Amino acid sequence: MADTPKQPRRRAVALRYDTQQDHAPRVTAKGAGLLAERIVSLAREHGVPVHEDPDLVTLLSKLDVNAEIPEDLYKAVAEVLAFIYRLNKRRARI
């Protein structure tokens, strides 16, 4: 029997950014496997945009839940937020 390569477990990190309360986006949930699937599923159920970036998830998953992202990740997270803002703008026009 041939060995089949294992697929990597899916990982997910959820962020929140409240400009009135936070200096930077915060990690609100993170998980792997079934928990990651649930995080993504809940996001989609509630109309929260999902952006897949395995490298960024690897870095963000090292943070504790409720931790603000560190400055060295600002640029990467800003790119994701810009993507979400553009997506929201397009949705508003529909």
N, C-alpha and C positions, 0 to 999 in steps of 0.2 A: 504494500500500500504506500503510495507516495505521500510525502508530507505536504500539507497545504499550508501556505504562509498565513500566519495569524494577521487579521486586520487589527490595526491599532484601535484601542477603545476611544470612543468619541469623548471629547472634553468640551465643557462649556463654561463660560464666565459671563455673568450678567453685571452690567454697569448701570449706575444712576448718576445723573449730574443735575443737581438743583443749584442753579446760579445764586439763589437767595441764601442758601445754607452752606454750600460746599466751596472750598477753594479749588478743588479738582474732582473729577469723577471718582466715584467710590465703587468698590466691588460689593454687590448685594447678594450674589449667590455664585457658587462654583461647584463643579462636580464632574465625575467621569462615569462612563457607562450608562446605566439606567438613569442615574440622577441627571446626567448631562442631557439625555433624551427628554426627560421631564422638564428641565429648564427651557429647552428650545420649544417644546410643545406648548408650554404655558405662555411663552412669549408670543408665539404665533396665534394662539387662541385669543390673546388680548390685543392683537394688532401691533405688537412691538416688533420693529424691524430686527431681523437677524442677519448678521454679517459674519461670514466664516473666514477666519484668518488663523490657521493652526499655529503659526509662529507667535502671534500676539497672545493667543490663549495660553501657550506654554509659559510666557512671561507673566501674564496676569494671574494664572493659577497658583503662582508662588506666593501671592499676597493673601493676607487674611481677609475674611469677610468683614465688611464695613471699613476696610482700609482705603484711604485715598491713594490713587495711583501715584507713583513717584515721578519726579520731574523728567527723568530720562525716558519715560513712556508717553509724555505729553504729545509729542509729534505724531506717534503712531495712533494714539487714541483720538487725537484731533482729526486725523484723516477718516477714521470710522465715523466720528460725529458729523463731519462734513457730508459723508455719504448718506447718513440718516437724515440730515436736514434737507438735502436735495431730494431724497425719496419722499419725505413728508410734503415738500413743496409740490412735487408732481401729483401726489395723492390729493392734495387740496384742490388742484385744478380739474380733477376728474369729477 
